[in-house]
Amino acid sequence: MLKRMIFPLVIGIVGCAVLIALGTWQLRRLEWKQGVLAEIEAEIAAAPVPLPATVDPSMKYLPVMASGEIGVEELHVLVSRKQVGAGYLIVTPFTTTDGRRVLLDRGFVPDEAKDAPRGGGPALVVGNLHWPDDMNSSTPAPDPGRNIWFGRDIPAMAAALDTEPVLIVARESTGDGIEPMPVGTEGIPNDHLEYAITWFSLCLVWLGMTLFLLWRIRARTI
């Protein structure tokens, strides 16, 4: 009987060891990811600096401020918010006092306020540079007739509004009726805890199957 139990016992021990190792690795990854997110959150919340003369994607999340004028042209990006429902992000041109023209994400308005007059004018904008991951191969093309975009496509929006391909996401109000939706870490995936729970759960299942098999072997030899 003992000889017949050795092989399933070894397989059971090795399998549990592998699954525990994978779960432990995911816990280490979780700790690392939490540190990365904390660094990003600290960067996002830092004191704003003047808009750099040269901007590139390595400056993602950089807090900036700029004086200038908000344009009246608008692009409307369809989004959905929990407990609020459908609405639109309002993206406009922003002309700085030194003559640069960039994109400004002013924030969220509900669906019924999509075409409400908002106006522009002089403003001090405080926000973060951002290159959002809104676009993928399944994102529909914008509907210019209804002025509806389905993601913040920076190059295409810059071409439509004749601006630099630079986006500032406002973190302070730029006008009544528009709720700022500041840059945050909510969209950055952090599923390592779920993965760890999955591996540890599989370990328990594997252990249970091993014990059941050993019990069956023992029962057949009695």
C-alpha positions in Angstrom: 0.0 0.0 0.0 2.8 2.4 0.9 4.5 2.0 -2.4 1.2 2.9 -4.3 0.9 6.0 -2.2 4.4 7.4 -2.8 3.8 8.7 -6.3 0.5 10.6 -5.7 2.0 11.9 -2.4 5.0 13.3 -4.2 2.8 14.8 -7.0 0.6 16.4 -4.3 3.5 17.9 -2.4 5.2 19.2 -5.5 2.0 20.6 -6.9 1.2 22.4 -3.6 4.7 23.8 -3.4 4.5 25.2 -6.9 1.1 26.8 -6.3 2.2 28.3 -3.0 5.3 29.7 -4.7 3.1 31.3 -7.4 0.8 32.8 -4.8 3.7 34.1 -2.7 5.2 35.7 -5.9 1.9 37.5 -6.6 1.9 38.9 -3.1 5.4 40.3 -3.7 4.2 41.7 -7.0 1.2 43.2 -5.1 3.6 45.0 -2.7 5.7 46.3 -5.6 2.6 47.5 -7.5 1.3 49.3 -4.4 4.6 51.1 -4.1 4.5 52.1 -7.8 0.9 53.4 -7.4 1.9 55.4 -4.3 4.7 57.0 -6.3 2.4 57.9 -9.1 -0.2 59.3 -6.7 2.5 61.5 -5.0 3.6 62.7 -8.4 0.0 63.6 -9.5 -0.7 65.5 -6.3 2.6 67.4 -6.3 2.7 71.2 -6.6 2.2 72.3 -10.2 5.0 73.7 -12.3 4.8 76.0 -15.4 4.0 74.2 -18.6 7.3 73.0 -20.0 8.4 74.4 -23.3 9.0 70.9 -24.6 6.6 68.1 -23.6 6.8 64.4 -24.2 5.0 61.2 -22.9 7.8 60.7 -20.2 6.1 63.7 -18.4 2.8 61.8 -18.0 1.1 62.8 -14.7 3.3 66.0 -14.4 1.3 68.7 -12.5 1.3 71.9 -14.5 -0.3 75.3 -14.4 -0.7 77.8 -17.3 -2.4 81.2 -17.8 -4.3 81.8 -21.0 -7.6 81.6 -22.7 -10.0 78.7 -22.9 -11.5 78.4 -26.4 -15.2 78.0 -27.2 -14.7 75.0 -29.6 -15.5 71.7 -27.9 -15.0 68.0 -28.5 -17.3 65.7 -26.5 -15.9 62.4 -25.3 -18.6 59.8 -24.3 -17.9 58.3 -20.8 -19.9 56.6 -18.1 -19.5 57.2 -14.4 -20.5 54.9 -11.6 -23.7 56.1 -9.8 -24.0 59.0 -12.3 -24.5 57.4 -15.7 -23.5 58.5 -19.2 -22.0 61.9 -19.8 -19.2 63.7 -21.7 -15.7 64.9 -21.1 -15.4 68.4 -22.5 -12.1 68.9 -24.4 -11.3 72.4 -25.7 -8.3 74.3 -27.0 -6.4 76.4 -24.5 -4.1 79.2 -25.7 -1.4 80.1 -23.3 -0.2 83.7 -22.7 2.9 82.9 -24.7 0.9 81.8 -27.7 0.9 78.0 -27.4 -2.3 76.1 -28.2 -2.8 72.9 -26.4 -5.7 70.6 -25.5 -7.6 71.0 -22.2 -9.8 68.4 -20.6 -12.1 70.6 -18.6 -14.0 67.7 -17.0 -17.4 66.0 -17.0 -20.9 67.1 -17.8 -24.1 64.9 -17.7 -25.7 63.7 -20.9 -28.4 66.4 -20.9 -25.8 69.2 -20.6 -23.8 68.0 -23.7 -24.8 71.0 -25.9 -25.3 73.6 -23.1 -23.4 76.8 -23.7 -20.3 77.0 -21.5 -18.1 79.6 -23.1 -14.4 80.1 -22.6 -12.3 83.1 -21.7 -9.3 83.9 -19.6 -8.3 81.3 -17.0 -5.5 79.9 -14.9 -5.5 76.2 -15.5 -4.1 73.8 -13.0 -4.0 70.1 -14.0 -1.8 67.3 -15.1 -0.2 66.3 -18.4 -1.7 63.1 -19.6 -1.6 60.5 -22.4 -4.7 58.5 -21.6 -5.1 54.8 -22.7 -8.6 55.4 -24.1 -8.0 54.0 -27.5 -7.7 50.4 -28.7 -8.5 48.5 -31.9 -12.2 48.2 -30.9 -12.8 51.9 -30.2 -15.3 53.3 -32.7 -14.4 56.2 -34.9 -15.7 59.6 -33.8 -19.1 60.8 -35.0 -18.3 64.3 -36.2 -22.0 65.0 -37.1 -23.0 64.6 -33.5 -19.6 65.7 -32.1 -19.2 62.5 -30.2 -15.8 60.9 -29.6 -15.4 57.5 -28.0 -11.9 58.0 -26.5 -9.4 60.8 -26.1 -7.4 60.3 -29.3 -4.7 63.0 -28.7 -3.3 63.3 -32.2 -6.7 63.3 -33.9 -8.2 65.8 -31.4 -5.1 68.0 -31.8 -5.7 68.0 -35.6 -9.4 68.7 -35.2 -8.8 71.7 -32.9 -5.5 72.9 -34.4 -3.4 72.4 -31.2 -0.2 70.8 -30.1 -0.8 67.1 -29.3 -0.5 67.9 -25.6 -3.4 67.3 -23.1 -3.8 69.0 -19.8 -6.5 67.4 -17.6 -7.8 70.0 -15.2 -7.8 69.2 -11.6 -9.6 72.4 -10.5 -12.8 73.9 -11.8 -12.7 75.7 -15.2 -16.3 76.8 -15.1 -19.7 76.3 -13.6 -21.5 73.1 -14.6 -18.3 71.2 -15.4 -17.0 68.8 -12.8 -13.2 68.2 -13.0 -12.2 64.6 -13.4 -8.5 64.8 -12.4 -5.9 62.3 -13.4 -5.7 59.4 -11.0 -4.5 55.8 -10.6 -8.0 54.2 -10.8 -7.5 53.0 -14.3 -4.1 51.3 -13.6 -4.8 47.6 -13.1 -3.6 46.0 -9.8 -5.0 42.4 -9.8 -2.1 40.7 -8.0 -4.2 40.1 -4.8 -6.9 38.3 -6.9 -4.2 36.3 -8.6 -2.6 35.3 -5.3 -6.0 34.2 -3.9 -6.5 32.1 -7.1 -3.2 30.3 -6.7 -3.7 29.7 -3.0 -7.3 28.4 -3.7 -6.0 26.0 -6.3 -3.4 24.8 -3.8 -6.3 23.9 -1.4 -8.1 22.1 -4.1 -4.9 20.3 -5.1 -4.3 19.3 -1.5 -7.9 18.1 -1.2 -7.7 16.0 -4.3 -4.4 14.5 -3.1 -5.8 13.6 0.3 -8.9 12.1 -1.4 -6.7 10.0 -3.8 -4.6 8.7 -0.9 -7.8 7.8 1.0 -9.1 5.9 -2.0 -5.8 4.0 -2.3 -5.8 3.1 1.4 -9.5 2.1 1.2 -8.9 -0.3 -1.7 -6.0 -2.0 0.0 -7.8 -2.7 3.3 
